[in-house]
Amino acid sequence: MTEDFEIESFVDDDFTNGVWSERVLVITQDYEIKGYVFMPKVGRRSRVLSDILNGKKRFVAIKDCEVSYRQLPNRRTEFHDFVQLNINSIIILRPTSNEE
């Protein structure tokens, strides 16, 4: 069953009032990235990832990221507050749990 959301008013200009997040795993040729993508609370929640990939924007914002190097698995994992990723570099984008 899908859930419908309506946009909330932005109380105190708080960004998080009008959006919700989805924890994702993103795989590119060089990187594996775990973090959160954000979407407006509009439309169907189940469409968030396809909306990101099929939208008009060329980049996806990922917050609270854990970035691992696929080609160099012994290299230390990096942590970043924010990463902008070009949509064309994505091989796989899927939801994930907090434990993964």
C-alpha positions in Angstrom: 0.0 0.0 0.0 1.4 3.4 -0.9 1.1 6.5 1.3 0.2 9.9 0.0 1.8 13.0 1.6 0.8 16.6 1.3 3.4 19.4 1.6 3.6 20.8 5.2 3.9 24.4 5.9 7.5 25.4 6.6 7.4 26.3 10.3 10.4 28.5 11.3 11.8 27.9 7.8 12.9 24.4 9.0 13.8 22.5 5.9 13.0 19.1 7.4 9.3 19.9 7.9 8.5 19.7 4.2 10.7 16.7 3.3 11.3 13.1 4.3 14.4 11.0 3.9 15.2 7.6 2.6 18.4 5.7 3.5 20.0 4.4 0.3 22.9 2.5 -1.0 24.4 3.9 -4.2 26.9 2.1 -6.3 29.0 3.7 -9.0 32.0 2.4 -10.9 34.4 3.6 -8.3 32.4 4.1 -5.1 29.8 2.6 -2.8 27.9 5.3 -0.9 25.5 4.9 1.9 23.5 7.9 3.1 20.2 9.7 2.9 18.3 11.2 0.0 15.6 13.8 0.7 12.3 14.3 -1.2 9.4 16.7 -0.7 6.4 15.3 1.2 4.3 15.3 -2.0 3.0 12.4 -3.9 3.6 8.7 -3.3 6.4 7.8 -0.9 7.1 4.6 -2.8 8.2 6.6 -5.9 11.1 8.5 -4.2 14.0 6.6 -5.9 12.5 6.5 -9.3 11.5 10.1 -9.1 15.2 11.0 -8.3 16.5 8.9 -11.2 13.9 10.0 -13.7 13.7 13.7 -12.8 15.1 16.6 -14.6 17.9 17.2 -12.2 21.4 16.0 -13.1 22.7 15.6 -9.6 21.3 13.9 -6.5 22.2 15.2 -3.0 23.2 12.6 -0.5 23.5 13.5 3.2 25.4 11.8 6.1 27.5 9.7 3.7 29.7 6.8 4.1 31.9 6.5 1.0 33.9 3.3 0.3 36.2 2.8 -2.6 35.2 -0.3 -4.7 38.5 -0.6 -6.5 40.6 -0.2 -3.3 38.8 -2.1 -0.6 41.7 -1.6 1.9 41.4 2.2 1.6 39.8 3.8 4.6 36.1 4.6 4.4 35.3 8.3 4.3 32.5 10.1 6.0 30.9 13.3 4.6 28.0 15.5 5.7 27.0 16.1 2.1 27.8 14.8 -1.4 26.4 15.8 -4.8 26.5 12.8 -7.2 25.9 13.0 -10.9 23.0 10.9 -11.9 24.8 9.5 -14.9 27.5 7.8 -12.7 24.9 5.7 -10.8 24.9 2.0 -11.5 22.6 0.9 -8.6 20.5 3.0 -6.3 18.4 1.1 -3.8 16.8 1.6 -0.3 18.7 0.1 2.6 18.2 -0.3 6.3 20.2 1.5 9.0 21.9 -1.8 9.8 23.5 -2.1 6.3 
